[in-house]
Amino acid sequence: MKIEVWSDIMCPLCYIGKTNLDNALDQFGQKDQVEVIYRPFQLFPDAPSNTGKNYYDWTAEIHGGGMSPDFVREGNKAVVQMGKNIGLTYNLDKLIPSNTTDALRVEIFAQGQGKAAAWLASVYKAYFTDALDISDHGTLAMLAGESGLDASEVLAMLSTDLYKDTVKNERLNGSRRGITGTPYYIFNDKYAVSGVRSSDAFLDVIVQVWREEHPLQMIDNGANGNFEGGICGENGVCSI
């Protein structure tokens, strides 16, 4: 099974979604046969970094349309509680708002090395919980090292323009597939789930897709098609 996860590091629901999906996969017996591909869908490519503004003012500004900081603050209370319910801490009052281009470039680099899941877990925590500046290359390199990547390779990559076009193109590809927001999940290029789901809901989807792609094959046991020992039906009648 293939699961594509479209997300942006600035999206607080994406952190919850990744955590719940990970928990669902841990409960799935065929986890070793599931490939998870993380794809960047940058919500605000032109968002500024290092403005000195708090999360609420910065978010209201990049959204435009008259959104107020108080609206952002109130709107995120449910998200913060949702995260708390699964063991995540959001320190939005201390968060350093940042453009996510460079962090998404590291995601692409990490995906190529099979480390994207570890990278995202690390950078989400750094951004939302630890209030680190994820626009700082030194910080990104440190987090990369903690995620099993070579920190010096990541630092060297960030000094170039490598993967900048990939970040842009992935967003365009996502838009062509009908994606307008994050998180967004595509299962086996066939089924889509938009928005965050609970671990149980994710597990239900995973099992449903797996069963549809791997239907049980009945084995004929005997010339007449009956199984030895008989069978009891839902009507309460047992046939031998």
C-alpha positions in Angstrom: 0.0 0.0 0.0 1.2 3.5 -0.8 0.1 6.5 1.3 1.0 10.0 0.1 0.9 12.7 2.7 0.6 16.3 1.5 1.4 18.8 4.2 3.2 21.9 5.3 5.3 22.4 8.4 3.5 25.6 9.3 0.2 23.7 9.4 -0.7 22.8 13.1 -3.2 20.2 12.0 -0.5 18.4 9.9 1.5 17.7 13.1 -1.6 16.1 14.6 -2.4 14.2 11.4 1.1 12.8 11.2 1.0 11.6 14.8 -2.4 10.0 14.4 -1.4 8.3 11.1 1.8 7.0 12.7 -0.3 5.6 15.6 -2.7 3.9 13.2 0.1 2.3 11.2 1.6 1.0 14.5 -1.7 -0.9 15.0 -1.8 -2.3 11.4 -0.5 -5.8 11.0 0.9 -5.2 7.5 2.8 -2.0 8.4 5.9 -3.3 6.8 4.1 -3.4 3.4 3.0 0.2 3.6 5.1 3.0 1.9 4.5 6.5 3.2 5.6 9.3 0.9 5.6 12.8 2.3 5.0 15.6 -0.2 5.3 19.3 0.4 2.3 21.5 -0.2 3.4 24.9 0.8 0.5 27.0 1.9 2.1 30.4 1.8 5.3 30.4 -0.4 5.8 34.1 0.1 5.3 34.2 3.9 8.1 36.2 5.6 10.5 35.1 8.3 12.2 37.0 11.1 9.5 39.7 11.3 9.5 39.8 15.1 5.7 39.5 15.0 4.0 36.9 17.1 2.2 33.9 15.6 -1.3 35.5 15.8 -0.4 38.8 14.1 1.8 37.1 11.5 -0.9 34.5 10.6 -3.6 37.1 10.3 -1.3 39.2 8.1 -0.3 36.4 5.6 -4.0 35.3 5.3 -5.2 38.7 4.6 -8.9 39.3 4.0 -9.4 41.2 7.3 -8.6 38.3 9.5 -7.8 39.5 13.0 -5.1 38.2 15.4 -7.9 37.5 18.0 -9.7 35.4 15.4 -6.5 33.4 14.9 -6.0 33.0 18.6 -9.6 31.7 19.2 -9.5 29.5 16.1 -6.4 27.7 17.3 -7.7 26.9 20.8 -9.5 23.8 19.5 -6.3 22.7 17.6 -4.2 23.1 20.8 -6.6 21.0 22.7 -6.8 18.4 20.0 -3.0 18.2 20.2 -3.0 18.0 23.9 -5.4 15.1 23.8 -2.8 13.0 21.9 0.2 14.2 23.9 1.4 17.1 21.7 2.2 20.5 23.1 1.7 23.7 21.1 3.4 26.8 22.5 1.9 29.2 20.0 2.6 32.2 22.2 6.3 31.6 21.9 6.4 30.2 18.3 8.7 32.0 15.8 6.7 32.3 12.6 8.8 31.3 9.6 8.6 30.7 5.9 8.8 26.9 5.4 10.7 26.7 2.1 14.0 25.6 3.5 12.4 23.1 6.0 10.5 21.6 3.1 13.7 21.3 1.1 15.1 19.3 3.9 11.9 17.1 3.8 12.5 16.3 0.1 16.2 15.5 0.9 15.1 13.3 3.8 12.5 11.5 1.7 15.2 10.5 -0.7 17.0 8.8 2.2 14.0 7.2 3.9 14.2 9.7 6.8 11.2 12.0 6.0 9.0 10.6 8.9 11.8 11.2 11.4 12.6 14.6 10.0 9.0 15.8 10.1 8.5 14.6 13.7 11.6 16.6 14.7 10.8 19.8 12.8 7.2 19.9 13.9 8.2 19.6 17.5 10.9 22.2 17.0 8.4 24.7 15.5 5.3 24.2 17.5 6.6 23.0 20.9 10.2 24.2 21.3 9.7 27.5 19.5 12.9 27.2 17.4 13.6 29.3 14.3 13.1 26.9 11.4 14.2 29.5 8.9 17.7 29.3 10.4 20.0 26.9 8.5 22.0 26.0 11.6 18.9 25.0 13.4 17.7 22.9 10.4 21.0 21.2 10.2 20.9 20.4 13.9 17.4 18.9 13.6 18.5 17.0 10.6 21.3 15.4 12.6 18.8 14.4 15.3 16.6 12.8 12.6 19.4 10.5 11.3 20.5 12.7 8.4 24.0 14.0 7.9 23.9 17.6 9.3 26.9 18.8 7.2 25.2 17.5 4.0 22.0 19.3 4.9 23.8 22.5 5.7 25.7 22.3 2.3 22.4 21.6 0.5 20.7 24.6 2.1 23.5 26.9 0.9 22.4 26.2 -2.6 19.1 26.5 -4.5 18.6 22.7 -4.6 15.0 21.5 -4.3 13.5 25.0 -4.3 11.9 24.3 -7.7 10.8 20.9 -6.4 8.9 22.6 -3.5 7.1 24.8 -6.0 6.4 22.0 -8.5 5.0 19.7 -5.8 2.5 22.4 -4.8 1.5 22.7 -8.4 1.2 18.9 -8.8 -1.0 18.8 -5.6 -3.2 21.6 -6.9 -3.7 19.7 -10.2 -4.9 16.7 -8.1 -7.5 18.9 -6.5 -5.7 19.7 -3.2 -6.5 23.1 -1.8 -5.4 22.6 1.8 -3.5 20.5 4.3 -3.2 17.8 5.5 -4.3 15.7 2.6 -3.8 11.9 2.1 -4.0 9.8 -1.0 -4.1 6.0 -0.7 -2.9 3.9 -3.6 -3.5 6.7 -6.1 -7.2 6.0 -5.7 -8.7 7.1 -2.4 -8.3 10.6 -0.8 -8.8 11.9 2.7 -8.9 15.6 3.3 -8.2 17.0 6.8 -7.0 15.5 10.0 -8.4 12.2 11.3 -8.2 10.3 14.5 -5.9 7.3 14.8 -9.0 5.0 14.8 -10.4 6.7 11.7 -7.1 6.4 9.9 -6.8 2.7 10.8 -10.4 2.1 9.4 -9.4 3.7 6.1 -6.1 1.7 5.9 -7.9 -1.6 6.7 -10.6 -0.8 4.2 -8.2 0.0 1.4 -6.0 -3.0 2.2 -9.0 -5.4 2.1 -10.2 -3.9 -1.2 -6.8 -4.4 -2.7 -6.2 -7.8 -1.1 -9.6 -9.6 -1.1 -9.7 -13.0 0.6 -9.8 -16.0 -1.8 -12.1 -18.8 -0.8 -10.6 -22.3 -1.1 -12.9 -25.1 -2.3 -12.7 -27.9 0.1 -14.3 -30.9 -1.6 -16.0 -31.7 -4.8 -19.3 -30.3 -3.6 -17.8 -27.0 -2.4 -18.6 -27.7 1.2 -16.1 -27.4 4.0 -15.5 -30.5 6.1 -17.2 -30.1 9.5 -20.0 -27.9 8.2 -20.8 -24.3 8.8 -23.2 -22.3 11.0 -25.0 -19.5 9.4 -26.2 -16.1 10.7 -29.8 -17.6 10.7 -28.7 -20.0 13.5 -28.9 -23.1 11.3 -25.8 -25.3 11.1 -25.2 -27.5 8.1 -23.0 -30.6 8.2 
